[in-house]
């Protein structure tokens, strides 16, 4: 189970890290064709979401890998699951069913990590 959790953590960290860097570094008008939801949010809100994704990605790996404050790993996974729940609500409002499915998969993966790291499979 520990190996599965590490694989999920690495995959989610890569996805959320890349999304966070892209969202933080690209101008909002360049993001709109790739991420249509950005139209509904201010530039500051989009940057905050990108920062949350990047910090969550780092939180999935660094505390667990270094052994420093390892409780931050399941907390990061919980935060990313919450972020995906909110993203799914945004996509539901925008009637973007494909995006909701992706949010659901990412939410489930983050929830599995949180459960595994809070529960019996702690580091």
N, C-alpha and C positions, 0 to 999 in steps of 0.2 A: 504493500500500500504506500509506503514511503516513496518508492521509486515513481509510482503513478503521480503522487502529489508533486514531486520535483519536476516531472515532465510537464504537468499542467501549469505549475508555477512559471517555468521557463517559457512555455508557449504564450501564456497570458502576459507575462512581463514583456516579451518581444512585441506582441500586438499592441498593448497599451502604451509601451514606451515609444514605438514608432508613431502611433496616433497622437500621443501627447507632444512629441517633438514637432510633428507636422503642424498641429493646431497652434502651437506656441510660436513657430517661426514664420509661418506663411501669413501674408496679409489676408484679412477677412474676405476681400473680393476675389482672391485667388482660391479660397477654400469653398466658396459657395457652389461652384460647379461639381466639386467632389463630395462635399458635405452640405446638401441642401438645407439641413436643419439650421445651419448657421444664420440663415436669413431671419429666423425668429428671435435671435439673441443679439445683444449688444457685443461690441468688440471685447469689452472687459469680461463679459460672461463667457464668451468663447475661449478667451485666454485662461480664465479660471478653470474651465472644464479641461483644457489641455494640461494645465498644471496638475490638476487632480489625477488625470490619467498617468502622467509621468511619475508623480510621487507614489501613486499606487503601484506602478510597475517596479520602481526601486524598492518599495516596501515588501513586495512579494519575494524578492531575492536577497537583498543585503542583510536584513536582520537574521534570517535563517542561515545564510551562508557564513556569517561572521560569528554567530552565537551571541551577539550583542543585542539585548532586549528582544529576544525571539518572539515575544507576544505581539510585536508589531506586524509580523507576517500574517497571522489570521485577521488582525484588525485591518490591514491593507486589503485583504481579500474581501472582507465584509464591506469595506468602503467601495470597492469596485463593483461588488454585487448591487449595492444601493445605487451607484451611478448608472448601472445598466438598467435597473428598474425604472429610474427616472427617464433614461433615454428611451425606453420602450413606451412610456407614457407620452413622450414628445412625438415619437413616430406614430403612435396610435392616433393622436390628435391630428397628425398630418396625413393619416391614411397610407402609411408606408409599410405594408405588411412584410416585405422582404427584410427590411431593417429590424422589424420587431422580432423576427425569427433569429437573426444574428444576435440581437440583444439577449434573447432568451438563452441561447447556447452559452454565451459569455457569462451570463448571470449564473447559470447552473455550474459552470466550471469554477467560477469564483466561490460559489457556495460550497462546493465539494472541498476546495482548498481550505476555506474557513472552518468547515466541520472537521476535516482531517487534522488540521493544525491546532484547533482548540481542543479536540477530543483526544482519543487514544493514540494518535499518531503524531504527537508533538515531537519536536526535534530534540 
